[in-house]
Amino acid sequence: PRPSLSVNRSPGNVTLFWPTNGFAGYRMQTNRNLLPGGWSDVTNAVTVSNTVFQINLPLAVPTTFYRLIR
């Protein structure tokens, strides 16, 4: 199974997080649309807090999509 990706939004930022249990080795990617191709790795640091991996990102304009990939 794939990890579930959760989102927490705060003023000016978004935090994406997923469970650490069994989901090491995933990386976050971003794209401006959902078309194949054009995805690039997010360079922000991934941290571990309690039982989740998390990454903090600034809110983006225009719309930005994120995905986890192994």
Phi and psi in degrees as a GROMACS rama.xvg file:
@    title "Ramachandran Plot"
@    xaxis  label "Phi"
@    yaxis  label "Psi"
@TYPE xy
-88.2937  152.446  ARG-2
-70.6612  149.083  PRO-3
-84.5375  133.168  SER-4
-99.6582  126.128  LEU-5
-114.097  156.716  SER-6
-128.744  136.11  VAL-7
-127.832  124.339  ASN-8
-107.419  136.259  ARG-9
-132.811  168.423  SER-10
-54.6241  116.113  PRO-11
81.6928  -6.42309  GLY-12
-138.624  160.98  ASN-13
-134.878  138.649  VAL-14
-114.253  124.102  THR-15
-104.466  134.948  LEU-16
-144.458  153.085  PHE-17
-148.152  155.647  TRP-18
-66.4381  147.034  PRO-19
-82.523  -26.5373  THR-20
-64.4866  100.417  ASN-21
82.2512  5.83205  GLY-22
-121.428  29.8733  PHE-23
-69.9353  154.516  ALA-24
92.419  -2.20179  GLY-25
-84.2177  151.247  TYR-26
-130.502  152.391  ARG-27
-90.3263  136.372  MET-28
-125.812  158.598  GLN-29
-133.749  154.434  THR-30
-159.422  155.567  ASN-31
-84.8127  -11.1937  ARG-32
-146.566  176.589  ASN-33
-100.242  12.5886  LEU-34
-72.0797  151.619  LEU-35
-61.7661  147.985  PRO-36
81.5851  162.17  GLY-37
84.0824  -3.44428  GLY-38
-77.5881  138.769  TRP-39
-133.869  151.6  SER-40
-68.5693  138.678  ASP-41
-75.1076  134.252  VAL-42
-95.7602  -6.33209  THR-43
-64.5097  148.719  ASN-44
-68.3519  137.745  ALA-45
-94.9006  128.363  VAL-46
-115.616  164.824  THR-47
-114.608  129.306  VAL-48
-134.946  119.145  SER-49
55.7504  -111.081  ASN-50
-115.489  24.8801  THR-51
-134.113  147.23  VAL-52
-82.5337  143.06  PHE-53
-143.88  153.028  GLN-54
-139.007  130.1  ILE-55
-101.021  131.74  ASN-56
-135.372  147.826  LEU-57
-71.4569  147.333  PRO-58
-63.0537  137.424  LEU-59
-111.815  144.243  ALA-60
-128.653  128.147  VAL-61
-72.7696  -171.7  PRO-62
-51.6327  138.343  THR-63
-126.817  137.649  THR-64
-107.388  149.166  PHE-65
-129.91  150.914  TYR-66
-149.22  155.345  ARG-67
-99.1551  138.502  LEU-68
-141.45  146.802  ILE-69
